[in-house]
């Protein structure tokens, strides 16, 4: 992760929200110094020829708007598997995917989007609107609860702080009495130590526990005009896999339309420690 020279993938279906994802990907690529790859998936090999001309026209339009010429890829397959297959083949830095919010997440992308995200070793940035036009530092909301998976998000805080002026807002879960659970407190100490060692600007804010932690996180992010919320998938011990629960789904499709970075913890990296990036 010291040098980023790989592409950012945008699953592209010619919709407005897909073009919003392109705008986010272009912004990231300019700071990361990576390329952008538009990936369109067809069900049959015979459909590829028909789509080539359409995709080339989109690539040209993007080039004219952003002065960036993405690479276009048309792959036969299913959205359940192909996005991640391509991401791993080209060693992508990130996948930027558009969604239409809770209605769209269920109707347009549905469970496939969740399966794609959970199956990926590469982080997803899920967006709804075009990027905000702003010249100041980006604000990252980093929810902290009792789960050990919290710690791997720190890699991506460091990544963003390396390439963007940024401030990380540690937003901690509390009990109804305003008490921080010992496991959450241990995660907070770990996060704070990491931030200080890496000279990352941060602020700690405790939740009020007036609603669910996911709802409070969205409200907090909206109030602070955050640019990205960074969340993890949750380990499902019964299936020895990572899943998106109701909390994560609520955040991804949040009504405030704040972009959400979704990361799957990697057990193969745990033995090396989260700080050795």
Order of alpha helices (4+ residues) and beta strands (2+ residues): beta-alpha-beta-alpha-beta-alpha-beta-alpha-alpha-beta-beta-alpha-beta-alpha-beta-alpha-beta-beta-beta-alpha-beta-alpha
